[in-house]
Amino acid sequence: MVRFASVVLATLLVLWASALPAGAVEPGGIFQEGERLIYDVTWIGIKAGQATMEVRGVVQWNGQPAVHLVTTAQSSPLISKFYPVDDRSESYLGLDPMRALRFEKHLREGRYRHDSQTDFDHQGGVATFRYLDFSPVPKGISSLEEAEKFGKYVTQEFPLTSGSLDELSLLYYVRSLPLAVGATVRAKVFASRKNWDLEVRVLSRETLETNLGRRETLMVEPLLKFEGVFQQKGRVIVWLTDDLERIPVRMKSEIKVGSFVSTLTRREAGRVSPTP
């Protein structure tokens, strides 16, 4: 069974990476504190789970303002019987200029367990990756608190391209950008322990009936080139509302057997967070 949350969230997070170079966005209105985007995820017509994205608000991170972003994925009761999923990723996004400050990933997918954090030193050009070694952790333990009693953390350092974003902060960065049909745009990001450039094509416009009503949308296709759970095995097509909010209302990712479709079922709008 393909790790559906990895496929869905990887493409869901990367799909918005049609960003322009860092510094091109004026932060503010795109960060609505309390905004939650809620998606139903289906596979070959079966509800596989639910994914959410949330803006927790603006906080102080090492003396500078940062937006706290959180995304989660859980498998449905049916899928959980043979492949339970409970994932959470968090990003602390620096403002003025916009850049990643910290990215955390906590995955529980079947027997697979992963906990890590990446700290971004843009001035020093270093990304510090710290992950929990689960090899000595008993298989029945899944909570981070319990796993830390048995496992040990491993720290690695990697070169960092200054101004890079992480996998999650990309989507909020792009939502205020202008997009044109036929255009190809790129962004710099640090993910999977390396720097890479993401290329996204804006394919066409399409009118969709959505949970938000009838909307004009832009179809975009991210060209995934990096390895690991993000390695491209089929096309990913995303529908973004063709307005200032650029709300992702649908995403389709092809896999070896069928495809995953993520559909926006609810949007809880918050308020614009002031910069402290």
HELIX and SHEET records of a PDB file:
HELIX    1   1 PHE A    4  VAL A   14  1                                  11    
HELIX    2   2 PRO A   77  SER A   80  1                                   4    
HELIX    3   3 LEU A  144  ALA A  147  1                                   4    
HELIX    4   4 SER A  169  VAL A  174  1                                   6    
HELIX    5   5 GLY A  228  PHE A  230  5                                   3    
SHEET    1   A 2 GLN A  32  GLU A  33  0                                        
SHEET    2   A 2 ARG A 271  VAL A 272 -1                                        
SHEET    1   B14 LYS A 152  PRO A 159  0                                        
SHEET    2   B14 VAL A 126  ASP A 133 -1                                        
SHEET    3   B14 TYR A 112  ASP A 121 -1                                        
SHEET    4   B14 ARG A  99  GLU A 109 -1                                        
SHEET    5   B14 ASP A  86  GLY A  94 -1                                        
SHEET    6   B14 GLN A  64  SER A  75 -1                                        
SHEET    7   B14 ILE A  46  TRP A  61 -1                                        
SHEET    8   B14 ARG A  36  TRP A  43 -1                                        
SHEET    9   B14 SER A 259  GLU A 268 -1                                        
SHEET   10   B14 PRO A 248  GLU A 254 -1                                        
SHEET   11   B14 VAL A 236  THR A 241 -1                                        
SHEET   12   B14 GLY A 213  LEU A 223 -1                                        
SHEET   13   B14 LYS A 194  THR A 210 -1                                        
SHEET   14   B14 THR A 184  ALA A 191 -1                                        
END                                                                             
